[in-house]
């Protein structure tokens, strides 16, 4: 089932997408929650009820005339108001390539435990424009990821049981301003300002029942569901990234186990996978310079169109725009004050 959040008269609404048409929750059943936040908080009852509604559409018991076209609708992030947002570090290929490009060995701790950081859940957005300040354009980058949303609260969740806390999968673009990010990480803190302006998820949430055909075993020694889903990113129509969710070394179940240790997870918490191998310009530029000293670095520019596609999850499209403000915190950096 594909769950779509959209804007109507200033309110976020929830619908399911069936054969190109949207069906509002109230159309499926008058008792269904009308937005994603409420749907997640009443997941067990609401999910079953929505599944019944979807079956009625497919069997012709609910007329297609009750649906409406996706085109022309203001689509929001599938989880417009997440209760938190963590981002993991699950793809070994990306971590190894980034370290190789910096001429440092692979860190052995990567294979011992999954890690994540908290990013700004109030900067979550869906398809459309991504607004950036001048400093963000100093090495502006995308990061191709997948994400899950938690559908019921839990604490100290074991990985063996963690998949039942996943409401569904969606595409994530962890936007990154590399100059800001690298400056703050020199002080061994962050990332924060390099990440807090935008994280994109969408275009819709796909529930796990619809992904059963793509399930594959987790990597040896790991626990939880994995999926054979190709991941691609195109910038202005040119493909720059190509990976697969099945390449994740740490599963979402294992990340959930780590995240919930001594901390309660809530319905609406979003958790990203981390960047897939080849999934950002930072990695691609480093790899390019290793093979060609004359390689020209790529970064996102004003007007660029970023398209992310994952098999079964759809296509997430954003355009990079510049905010109408020339303010720069990089220009306010104090130098030689000692």
Rosetta blueprint (number, residue, H / E / L):
1 X L
2 X E
3 X E
4 X E
5 X E
6 X E
7 X E
8 X E
9 X L
10 X L
11 X E
12 X E
13 X E
14 X E
15 X E
16 X E
17 X E
18 X E
19 X L
20 X L
21 X E
22 X E
23 X E
24 X E
25 X H
26 X H
27 X H
28 X H
29 X L
30 X L
31 X L
32 X L
33 X L
34 X L
35 X L
36 X H
37 X H
38 X H
39 X H
40 X H
41 X H
42 X L
43 X H
44 X H
45 X H
46 X H
47 X H
48 X H
49 X H
50 X H
51 X H
52 X H
53 X H
54 X H
55 X H
56 X H
57 X H
58 X H
59 X L
60 X L
61 X L
62 X L
63 X L
64 X H
65 X H
66 X H
67 X L
68 X E
69 X E
70 X L
71 X L
72 X L
73 X L
74 X E
75 X E
76 X L
77 X L
78 X L
79 X L
80 X L
81 X L
82 X L
83 X L
84 X E
85 X E
86 X E
87 X E
88 X E
89 X L
90 X L
91 X L
92 X H
93 X H
94 X H
95 X H
96 X H
97 X H
98 X H
99 X H
100 X H
101 X H
102 X L
103 X L
104 X L
105 X L
106 X L
107 X L
108 X H
109 X H
110 X H
111 X H
112 X L
113 X L
114 X L
115 X L
116 X E
117 X E
118 X E
119 X L
120 X L
121 X H
122 X H
123 X H
124 X E
125 X E
126 X L
127 X L
128 X E
129 X E
130 X E
131 X E
132 X E
133 X L
134 X H
135 X H
136 X H
137 X H
138 X L
139 X L
140 X E
141 X E
142 X L
143 X L
144 X E
145 X E
146 X E
147 X E
148 X E
149 X E
150 X E
151 X L
152 X L
153 X L
154 X E
155 X E
156 X L
157 X L
158 X L
159 X H
160 X H
161 X H
162 X H
163 X H
164 X H
165 X H
166 X E
167 X E
168 X E
169 X E
170 X E
171 X E
172 X E
173 X E
174 X E
175 X L
176 X E
177 X E
178 X H
179 X H
180 X H
181 X H
182 X H
183 X H
184 X H
185 X H
186 X L
187 X L
188 X L
189 X L
190 X L
191 X L
192 X L
193 X L
194 X L
195 X L
196 X L
197 X L
198 X L
199 X E
200 X E
201 X E
202 X E
203 X E
204 X E
205 X E
206 X E
207 X L
208 X H
209 X H
210 X H
211 X H
212 X H
213 X H
214 X H
215 X E
216 X E
217 X L
218 X L
219 X L
220 X L
221 X L
222 X L
223 X L
224 X L
225 X L
226 X E
227 X E
228 X L
229 X L
230 X E
231 X E
232 X E
233 X E
234 X E
235 X E
236 X L
237 X L
238 X E
239 X E
240 X E
241 X E
242 X E
243 X E
244 X E
245 X H
246 X H
247 X H
248 X L
249 X L
250 X L
251 X L
252 X H
253 X H
254 X H
255 X H
256 X H
257 X H
258 X H
259 X H
260 X L
261 X L
262 X L
263 X L
264 X E
265 X E
266 X L
267 X L
268 X L
269 X E
270 X E
271 X E
272 X E
273 X L
274 X L
275 X L
276 X L
277 X L
278 X L
279 X L
280 X L
281 X H
282 X H
283 X H
284 X H
285 X H
286 X H
287 X H
288 X H
289 X H
290 X H
291 X H
292 X L
293 X L
294 X L
295 X L
296 X L
297 X L
298 X L
299 X L
300 X L
301 X L
302 X L
303 X L
304 X L
305 X E
306 X E
307 X E
308 X E
309 X E
310 X E
311 X L
312 X L
313 X L
314 X E
315 X E
316 X E
317 X E
318 X E
319 X E
320 X E
321 X E
322 X E
323 X L
324 X L
325 X L
326 X L
327 X L
328 X L
329 X L
330 X H
331 X H
332 X H
333 X L
334 X L
335 X L
336 X L
337 X L
338 X L
